[in-house]
């Protein structure tokens, strides 16, 4: 079960990503991108009440997109 905590109005990533490999996390990128496109249409139609979910998905996407770069930085060190 995912655990979402609000701290100073910012989402904290505590969704159990520790149990997944970097490859598994990066494989989720297309699904998150599709979800962001869908959510954008929902926000356009129904308003900003869905904005917190949009921010959460953007944070999840950024985490996964930067993961390989961050790990490679230290693999080469």
Steps between C-alpha positions, in 0.01 A plus 500: 500500500633841406561749778460864397588760760453875478778699662488877466263451204757295304463134414757269647594202283440198720347256257718194551739567214773337709367158398545566126804498275605815312393327177153429639460862609607633160265259322213684670586831326268459198205413723562807719529720188168364370344563840622860499348557155167357618509698822570819305177446307314434825634824651399689185147362526438488875735746663799525726377268774710230330820709513653318802484174306662671199787621719543154646521339156750763384717428804481126434597557136793727588626247753499222240644713218794615712569165663740360239694827473542523876613139532741525205665802659616279785558187296776683314654649815 
